[in-house]
Every structure is written in structure tokens, then in C-alpha cells.
Amino acid sequence: MKKKLGILIVLVLLALIVQSLYPQKMNIKIGDKVPIFSLLDQNGNNFEIKNSIGKTAMVIYFYPKDDTPGCTKEACSFRDEFETFTDMNVAVIGISADNVASHKRFADKYQLPYTLLSDSEKKVRKLFGVKNTLLGILPGRVTYVIDKEGIVRFIFENQFGAEKHITESLRILKELN
């Protein structure tokens, strides 16, 4: 009996160790509070989301890679509608695994007036539960509309409809206002 209890305790401890090494992905749902995180922006400044909650609504979009055709189209569409977002007091934030220098080049090349965050370790992507697509090869493209209080109001996932992320975000923001 003691041997079985000892084995059970060892198995439980092993399970706890494995769980701590491989934490569960958090899947953000509509109505959830946005997770608290901080990342470096394209200028090397620390961006902390907690500083935006209570001040402005946000559109946070995860995209695969700087300066690729679909991602450039999406980024430039957000740029082209940037004034519409700012008129509604909405911050636009793009996140990918590219490093700060890549984001800086991308923002400068296409005159992107909003924040790009470097999630090189993919921790925030995992925190939001943004999955890879195309057999797990390509990082997912997901947009979250978050209200001023930090509540997720809309989630849009579409890998190949990059420009739809902007039109859908604006549609929801207009409905919320």
C-alpha cells in the first residue's frame, strides 16, 4: 500500500513539473479581460498594456511577418484608416515575432504611424492563444478589438483576408460607439 501511494505521489509531482514547463495556452474569448503584458516597440521603448486600459480602446492585431505581401497589405490598410481609428480614440497595435530592428525598418518603409511590438519569444501570442496555421507552419493572423476598460469585444481570425481585419474592426467599433 505504501509503495502504491509513493508511486502516486511521484506521478502527481511529475505531472505538476511537466505542467509548469509547458503551461496551457490561454484562449482569449469575447468578454474576457485582455491579458497584461509588456513588449518592446519598434523604437525600443517598453510598451505596457496596463497603461492603455482605462484610457483608450485598442485594436491588437497579430500578424506573421514584417514586409511580406499579406502582412504589408494589412499594415498599410491599418495605416490608411489610422485617422478613423484615432478619431474614435482607438489605438492600433501590431504584434509579430520580428525583432525591434525589423519593426523599425517596416514602420519606416511604409510610414506606419502606430505601434508595432516585438514578441520574439512568442509569449504574448501564446498568452492570447493565437495558433499557427497551414499545418502549424505559418503564425496565425488574428485581430482583437478591446474596449476602453480592457474587455475583448471582438475577435477576427482570417489568414488570407488581411484587409478584412481592418473593415471588420471598424464595423465593430462603430457598433460599440
Contacts in CASP RR format, 6 or more apart in sequence:
PFRMAT RR
TARGET T0000
AUTHOR 0000-0000-0000
METHOD contacts of the structure
MODEL  1
MKKKLGILIVLVLLALIVQSLYPQKMNIKIGDKVPIFSLLDQNGNNFEIK
NSIGKTAMVIYFYPKDDTPGCTKEACSFRDEFETFTDMNVAVIGISADNV
ASHKRFADKYQLPYTLLSDSEKKVRKLFGVKNTLLGILPGRVTYVIDKEG
IVRFIFENQFGAEKHITESLRILKELN
25 126 0 8 1.000
25 127 0 8 1.000
25 129 0 8 1.000
25 131 0 8 1.000
26 35 0 8 1.000
26 126 0 8 1.000
26 127 0 8 1.000
26 128 0 8 1.000
26 129 0 8 1.000
27 129 0 8 1.000
28 34 0 8 1.000
28 35 0 8 1.000
28 128 0 8 1.000
28 129 0 8 1.000
28 144 0 8 1.000
28 152 0 8 1.000
28 155 0 8 1.000
29 152 0 8 1.000
29 155 0 8 1.000
30 152 0 8 1.000
30 153 0 8 1.000
30 154 0 8 1.000
30 155 0 8 1.000
31 151 0 8 1.000
31 152 0 8 1.000
31 153 0 8 1.000
32 151 0 8 1.000
32 152 0 8 1.000
33 150 0 8 1.000
33 151 0 8 1.000
33 152 0 8 1.000
34 49 0 8 1.000
34 53 0 8 1.000
34 58 0 8 1.000
34 60 0 8 1.000
34 144 0 8 1.000
34 146 0 8 1.000
34 150 0 8 1.000
34 151 0 8 1.000
34 152 0 8 1.000
35 49 0 8 1.000
35 124 0 8 1.000
35 127 0 8 1.000
35 128 0 8 1.000
36 48 0 8 1.000
36 49 0 8 1.000
36 50 0 8 1.000
37 48 0 8 1.000
37 49 0 8 1.000
37 123 0 8 1.000
37 124 0 8 1.000
37 127 0 8 1.000
38 46 0 8 1.000
38 47 0 8 1.000
38 48 0 8 1.000
38 49 0 8 1.000
39 46 0 8 1.000
39 47 0 8 1.000
39 95 0 8 1.000
39 117 0 8 1.000
39 118 0 8 1.000
39 119 0 8 1.000
39 124 0 8 1.000
40 46 0 8 1.000
40 47 0 8 1.000
40 100 0 8 1.000
40 117 0 8 1.000
40 118 0 8 1.000
41 47 0 8 1.000
41 100 0 8 1.000
41 103 0 8 1.000
41 115 0 8 1.000
41 116 0 8 1.000
41 117 0 8 1.000
41 118 0 8 1.000
42 100 0 8 1.000
42 103 0 8 1.000
42 104 0 8 1.000
42 106 0 8 1.000
42 107 0 8 1.000
42 115 0 8 1.000
42 116 0 8 1.000
42 118 0 8 1.000
43 100 0 8 1.000
43 104 0 8 1.000
44 100 0 8 1.000
47 93 0 8 1.000
47 115 0 8 1.000
47 117 0 8 1.000
49 58 0 8 1.000
52 58 0 8 1.000
52 91 0 8 1.000
53 148 0 8 1.000
53 149 0 8 1.000
53 150 0 8 1.000
54 148 0 8 1.000
54 149 0 8 1.000
54 150 0 8 1.000
55 148 0 8 1.000
56 89 0 8 1.000
56 90 0 8 1.000
56 91 0 8 1.000
56 148 0 8 1.000
57 88 0 8 1.000
57 89 0 8 1.000
57 90 0 8 1.000
57 91 0 8 1.000
57 145 0 8 1.000
57 146 0 8 1.000
57 147 0 8 1.000
57 148 0 8 1.000
57 173 0 8 1.000
57 176 0 8 1.000
58 90 0 8 1.000
58 91 0 8 1.000
58 92 0 8 1.000
58 93 0 8 1.000
58 144 0 8 1.000
58 145 0 8 1.000
58 146 0 8 1.000
58 150 0 8 1.000
59 78 0 8 1.000
59 85 0 8 1.000
59 90 0 8 1.000
59 91 0 8 1.000
59 92 0 8 1.000
59 93 0 8 1.000
59 143 0 8 1.000
59 144 0 8 1.000
59 145 0 8 1.000
59 146 0 8 1.000
59 169 0 8 1.000
59 173 0 8 1.000
60 93 0 8 1.000
60 94 0 8 1.000
60 95 0 8 1.000
60 143 0 8 1.000
60 144 0 8 1.000
60 146 0 8 1.000
61 74 0 8 1.000
61 78 0 8 1.000
61 92 0 8 1.000
61 93 0 8 1.000
61 94 0 8 1.000
61 95 0 8 1.000
61 141 0 8 1.000
61 142 0 8 1.000
61 143 0 8 1.000
61 144 0 8 1.000
61 165 0 8 1.000
61 169 0 8 1.000
62 94 0 8 1.000
62 95 0 8 1.000
62 96 0 8 1.000
62 125 0 8 1.000
62 128 0 8 1.000
62 130 0 8 1.000
62 139 0 8 1.000
62 140 0 8 1.000
62 141 0 8 1.000
62 142 0 8 1.000
62 143 0 8 1.000
63 71 0 8 1.000
63 74 0 8 1.000
63 75 0 8 1.000
63 94 0 8 1.000
63 95 0 8 1.000
63 96 0 8 1.000
63 139 0 8 1.000
63 140 0 8 1.000
63 141 0 8 1.000
63 162 0 8 1.000
64 71 0 8 1.000
64 96 0 8 1.000
64 138 0 8 1.000
64 139 0 8 1.000
64 140 0 8 1.000
64 141 0 8 1.000
65 71 0 8 1.000
65 96 0 8 1.000
65 97 0 8 1.000
65 98 0 8 1.000
65 139 0 8 1.000
66 96 0 8 1.000
66 98 0 8 1.000
66 102 0 8 1.000
66 103 0 8 1.000
66 105 0 8 1.000
66 106 0 8 1.000
66 116 0 8 1.000
67 102 0 8 1.000
67 105 0 8 1.000
67 106 0 8 1.000
67 109 0 8 1.000
70 162 0 8 1.000
71 96 0 8 1.000
71 141 0 8 1.000
71 162 0 8 1.000
72 110 0 8 1.000
73 162 0 8 1.000
73 163 0 8 1.000
74 141 0 8 1.000
74 162 0 8 1.000
74 163 0 8 1.000
74 165 0 8 1.000
74 166 0 8 1.000
75 94 0 8 1.000
75 106 0 8 1.000
75 110 0 8 1.000
75 112 0 8 1.000
76 110 0 8 1.000
76 112 0 8 1.000
77 162 0 8 1.000
77 163 0 8 1.000
77 165 0 8 1.000
77 166 0 8 1.000
78 85 0 8 1.000
78 92 0 8 1.000
78 94 0 8 1.000
78 112 0 8 1.000
78 114 0 8 1.000
78 165 0 8 1.000
78 166 0 8 1.000
79 110 0 8 1.000
79 111 0 8 1.000
79 112 0 8 1.000
79 113 0 8 1.000
79 114 0 8 1.000
81 166 0 8 1.000
81 170 0 8 1.000
82 92 0 8 1.000
82 113 0 8 1.000
82 114 0 8 1.000
84 170 0 8 1.000
85 91 0 8 1.000
85 92 0 8 1.000
85 114 0 8 1.000
85 170 0 8 1.000
85 173 0 8 1.000
88 173 0 8 1.000
88 174 0 8 1.000
88 177 0 8 1.000
89 148 0 8 1.000
90 173 0 8 1.000
91 114 0 8 1.000
91 115 0 8 1.000
92 114 0 8 1.000
92 115 0 8 1.000
93 114 0 8 1.000
93 115 0 8 1.000
93 116 0 8 1.000
93 117 0 8 1.000
94 114 0 8 1.000
94 115 0 8 1.000
94 116 0 8 1.000
94 117 0 8 1.000
95 116 0 8 1.000
95 117 0 8 1.000
95 119 0 8 1.000
95 124 0 8 1.000
95 125 0 8 1.000
96 103 0 8 1.000
96 116 0 8 1.000
96 118 0 8 1.000
96 119 0 8 1.000
96 139 0 8 1.000
97 118 0 8 1.000
97 119 0 8 1.000
97 120 0 8 1.000
97 121 0 8 1.000
97 122 0 8 1.000
97 125 0 8 1.000
97 139 0 8 1.000
98 106 0 8 1.000
98 118 0 8 1.000
98 120 0 8 1.000
99 118 0 8 1.000
99 120 0 8 1.000
100 118 0 8 1.000
102 118 0 8 1.000
103 116 0 8 1.000
103 117 0 8 1.000
103 118 0 8 1.000
106 112 0 8 1.000
106 116 0 8 1.000
107 116 0 8 1.000
117 124 0 8 1.000
119 125 0 8 1.000
122 139 0 8 1.000
125 139 0 8 1.000
128 142 0 8 1.000
128 144 0 8 1.000
130 139 0 8 1.000
130 140 0 8 1.000
130 142 0 8 1.000
131 140 0 8 1.000
132 138 0 8 1.000
132 139 0 8 1.000
132 140 0 8 1.000
133 139 0 8 1.000
133 140 0 8 1.000
133 141 0 8 1.000
133 159 0 8 1.000
134 159 0 8 1.000
138 159 0 8 1.000
140 157 0 8 1.000
140 159 0 8 1.000
141 157 0 8 1.000
141 158 0 8 1.000
141 159 0 8 1.000
141 161 0 8 1.000
141 162 0 8 1.000
141 165 0 8 1.000
142 155 0 8 1.000
142 156 0 8 1.000
142 157 0 8 1.000
143 154 0 8 1.000
143 155 0 8 1.000
143 156 0 8 1.000
143 157 0 8 1.000
143 165 0 8 1.000
143 168 0 8 1.000
143 169 0 8 1.000
144 152 0 8 1.000
144 154 0 8 1.000
144 155 0 8 1.000
145 152 0 8 1.000
145 153 0 8 1.000
145 154 0 8 1.000
145 155 0 8 1.000
145 156 0 8 1.000
145 169 0 8 1.000
145 172 0 8 1.000
145 173 0 8 1.000
145 176 0 8 1.000
146 152 0 8 1.000
146 153 0 8 1.000
147 153 0 8 1.000
147 176 0 8 1.000
153 172 0 8 1.000
153 176 0 8 1.000
154 168 0 8 1.000
154 169 0 8 1.000
154 172 0 8 1.000
156 164 0 8 1.000
156 165 0 8 1.000
156 168 0 8 1.000
156 169 0 8 1.000
158 164 0 8 1.000
158 165 0 8 1.000
END
